[in-house]
Amino acid sequence: MKPPSQRVPAEARPSASIWVLAVGLLLTPVAVAIAAALVPQLRVTESVANASAFVGATLFPIVGLSLAALVEVRLAVALSVAAVAAAALLTFAVWQPTPVVTVLLVDGALVVVSWALGCTLGRRVQHASHLLPACVVAASADLVSLLSPEGPSHAIAQSERALSVLAVWFPVAGSSALAPALGVGDLLFMALAMGVARAHALPYARTVIACAVGTALAGVAAARSGLAIPALVPIAVMLVLALPAIRQLRRSDRAVASWSMLIAGTLALATLARTLLSVR
């Protein structure tokens, strides 16, 4: 046995890293497979069924990403993996097997793409405070995209075919139905935040919890209002509140960050105002 000073940390052992990565990337599709076999026989109220489907479609991907984000791979490997997963998603968009099989494959591919691109990009962010403008810009873009009739998120939300390959789905208890929750943009941004947290020694558990709480808030708001809610807004808010270090902008970054946040925020508020006026 090696003395304590010579022991190799678990994250540095290739075999340990492979197992952690495998568990992280396979957690969601395995959970879907188990749920698809068990939950149709359950007899629960509609509200419980909807809530359990939302929890399943959000909790497992977030936990899976949080495990996979612990493992860093070379850029070339990450890009290759992302390309293969993206090609698989395009294939599923054209050729769709049975619903459960499609969900298994799509959910797995979305987690893989998000880990490969989001975590890899996050680890290459130069300073932790760069996550602050990223939060504001991402949240604003998600709001504008969802509320604008010409926005990509708005179009995806209206198309079940698009949702079938761009959102995580989970079985609904007491039936054979499947329900979507997190979109690929949500997963990518959370993976990016986790990558930044790993690269800059931010409180990792707090980062993951902030993502989970933000997602839960979006789910509650959607359930109460009956409307599609831009999940990146509460996710970004929770990250900013939970991670004080990202609010400490360097002097050299303040001008660019401030202008980018101002422009993004203004566009988001203008879009929200236009939407509210059109409803009236």
Secondary structure, 3 states (H helix, E strand, C coil): CCCHHHCCCHHHCHHHHHHHHHHHHHHHHHHHHHHHHHHHHCCCCHHHHHHHHHHHHHHHHHHHHHHHCCCCCCHHHHHHHHHHHHHHHHHHHHCCCCHHHHHHHHHHHHHHHHHHHHHHHHHCCCCHHHHHHHHHHHHHHHHHHHHCCCCHHHHHHCCHHHHHHHEEEEECCCCCCEEEEEEHHHHHHHHHHHHHHHHCCCCHHHHHHHHHHHHHHHHHHHHHHCCCCCCHHHHHHHHHHHCHHHHCCCHHHHHHHHHHHHHHHHHHHHHHHHHHHHHC
